[in-house]
Amino acid sequence: MPEPIIFYFDFISPFAHIGAQAVEPVAARLGRKVEWRPVLIGITILKIMGMQPLPQTPLKGPYLARDLQRQAAWFGVEIRPHGLKGVNSVLACRAFQFLADTDPARAQPFGHAVFTRLWQQGGDITPMPAVLTLAAAVGADTGALEAYLLADISKDRLREAVDAAVARGVFGVPSFAAEGELFWGNDHLWMLEHYLRTGGFTPGS
């Protein structure tokens, strides 16, 4: 069985919402699974890279808003910008990590549910009740999850996941990794597929 395609995501990114769906057909064609790993782009972009959020960057922000529409149409993924203020993905990412560690069959369905709530339904994913409701909808043990989210270990596990992503070179989401190569952005999925099919980057390889 070939190694999985690693999908690095943060729920607050609409491009990651697209990537969560767009990577699946690629993986299916290649006979690979997709392994999700959470990243906090507030850490990678704001703290490590010293940049402001990309949507707020002059010139690039309007471009990204248009590119989001183009990518959503190209990959056939519904996107409804929510307009919410102060959305925070930390608890949702911690909850995902808990499910990935303890109940992996429910981790990705939970992840899709979080993306759907924020980027299609316009619902906040910040408060714990919202996170627990989404976890319950996929059949997770919400009692165990709530206890985990209230414990320091939830902070430690997510910190470890983010540190591992940074060590891998991840700076933005979505990013995809396999066979020693890292690809940033949904617009590089074609290159990821070509590389995994041919082992190279030239058209004839």
Secondary structure by P-SEA (a helix, b strand, c coil): ccccbbbbbbcccaaaaaaaccaaaaaaaacbbbbbbbbccccccccccccccccccaaaaaaaaaaaaaaaaaabbbbbbcccccccaaaaaaaaaaaaaccccaaaaaaaaaaaaccccccccccaaaaaaaaaaaccaaaaaaaaaacaaaaaaaaaaaaaaaaacccccccccccccccccccaaaaaaaaaacccccccc
